[in-house]
Amino acid sequence: MATDCIFCKIAKGEIPCSRVYEDKDLLVFLDIAPANKGHCLIVTKEHYETLTDLPPELLRKTTEVCQKVAKALSLSLGTDGFNLFMNNGRAAGQLVSHAHFHIVPRFSTDGIRFEWPHKKYADREMQEYQDKIKKFL
């Protein structure tokens, strides 16, 4: 546990939350500032900062729980869809440095838009990026 991490404190029961699901490795609770009502956070009980820090087996289990929660949101709230996302690092919008996924229930009339400006590659630039990335896989 990171001593100053709010999600570690929530996982330990030191800070209350509206728990939706819990097992020995993961905790799912309602976000206190939701994009839509029912917005859930899936957090690891052990402290890891980002996706790349998660052990592969824990990541597999986390995605299984994400799927289970997404189905529950659909059945319980009658959603038209959902967003599943994870911010990694401050530049990506991660406000709490503890690995966590968001599941946001979506409705066709909710008016929420997750948008970004689309960029374009210059000539041959896409091939350069492809080659750079493949070197580390």
N, C-alpha and C positions, 0 to 999 in steps of 0.2 A: 504494500500500500504506500502510495506517495502521501506523506503527511498533510500536504496542503491541497490535495485533489478532492474536489467536491464529489466526483463520481465514486471515488474510493470510500468516502465518508457515507454516501448514500448506500453503497453496496454493503457496508459494515453495519448499517442500521443507525448510524450516528445522526443522520439527517433524514427526516421522513420523506416519503415519496408515495405516489399512487402506483403500487406494484401491479403489474398485469401478468407477469410470468417470472418464475425464478427456478433455477436449478443450482447445482454446485458450482458451475462456472460462469453463469450469465444471469443478468437481471434485466427485465424489461419494465419500463415505467412510463407514465404519461409525462410529456414535456410540459413544464410549467408556463412556457411561452409558445404555444403551438402555432404552426402555420395553419392548421385546421384542427378542430376538436377531434381527439382520438390520436393525434400525433404521438408516436411512441419512440423512445430511445432504447436501443439494445446495447448494453454495456457489458464488458468483461468484468468479472469480480476482481481478477488480478490486474494490476496496473500495467498497461501497455500503452504507448503513446499513439501509434499510428498503425495502419494496415500492415505495413512492412515489418512491424515488430511482432505481430501476432504469430504464434506457432501455427503451422498448417492445420493440425487437427482441431485446434480451437477455432480457427477461421471457418473450417467446414461446419463445425457445430453451430457457429454463429449464423451462417447463411441458412442452415436448416431452421433455426429458430426465427430468423427473419421471414422465411417462407410461411411458417406456422402463424406468426403474428399477422402477416399480410392477409392470409385466408380468414383469420378471425375478424379482422377489421372489415373485410368484405361482407362476411356473413352477419356480423352484429350491427353494422352501420349502413349497409346497403350502398356501398361505395360504387363509383363508376370506374375506379382505378386507384392507383397508389404510386407514390414516388418512394424509391429506396435510394438513399445516398449516404455518403460518408465523406466528411471533410478531413483532409490530412495536411497538417501544418497551418500556421497562421495565414500564409499567403492564399490558402484554399478556403479560408473562413472557419478553421477549427478554433473555437473559443475555449473549449476545455481540452487540455492536452491529455486526454484519456481516450483510447480507441472506442468509438461508438458509431452505430448506424442510426439513421433516422428512417422511420416509415411514416409517411404522411398520407392519410386517407384523402382521396380526391373525388370531387363531384363535378360534373360537367358545368355547373353554374357557380363554382366557388371563386372564379376570377383570379386565382393564383397562377402566376406564370414564373417558371424558372427559365430565364433567358440569358443568353450571352451573345456578344457580337461574333459573327462568323468571320474567320480569317481565311486567306487564300495563300497557297504555296506559290512561290515564284517557279520559273522553269527549273526543272531538275532538283528543286529543293525537297520535294517529297521523298525522292530516292535517297537524298543525303540523310534525312531524318530516319528513314527506314533502316539504312545501313548503321547509323549510330546506335539505334535502339537494339538491333539484332546482335550487336557485338557483346551485349551484356545479358543476353538470354541463354 
